[in-house]
Amino acid sequence: MRPIPPEQLNAAARALEAGELVVVPTERWYMICADATNPAACNSIFDGKQRPRTKSLVLVLPSLAECEKQFVVHPEARQLAEAFWPGDLAMLLPWRSTEADAQHPAVGSPALTTNSSGPLGALAVAAGTPVAATTVNISGDAGVDAPGPAITFGEVQGFLDFSSVKASVILDGGVSPAAHHLTIVDCSTPVARLVRAGLVHERAVSAVLGRQMS
């Protein structure tokens, strides 16, 4: 993908800290991001995407070390993180404290968490606030003629024109080549369970854990 100039990434981080929305590219597709502790910013994503509040946003973590500070990380979850982070696998993890859970209502508990590579991961490192993200598209538009999540800068602009979402910074990374989902694994208990297959294949998850996924 096209590299993002550092000054643009810094502008996105400052906008996020100010309560604004930003859009960043990933290998999978473009993601719209907000401060995970800012209810107004997160709600504007839910409203603009017509996304049910029960369908939480993903929390983008800057590192596994930071993850272990905030969440209960069972051994199988740690194995998966060490094998696939940063990358295209997300895990459902329980917060270590009820206070942390309450501060991140758009993420929920167990929280859908990932440590991403590329501009999204760099944003999580650069921002002084936790990053919540979701795909750039109207929620549930999986019909035959629906465009699906945006994979180009032009598709992002089309979504913003159509929806009520207002993004102050949009990073242009060219075309997202994978056009596919994160793999999601429920790691809220010691025995991990595959929730959704994606770019990280089920066989790869099974190989790391040394057992077939249920």
Secondary structure, 3 states (H helix, E strand, C coil): CCCCCHHHHHHHHHHHHCCCEEEECCCCCCEEEEECCCHHHHHHHHHHHCCCCCCCCEEECCCHHHHHHHECCCHHHHHHHHHHCCCCEEEEECECCHHHHHHCCCCCCCEEEECCCHHHHHHHHHCCCCEEEEECCCCCCCCCCCCCCCCCHHHHHHHHHHCCCCEEEECCCCCCCCCCCCEEEECCCCCCEEEECCCCCHHHHHHHHCCCCC
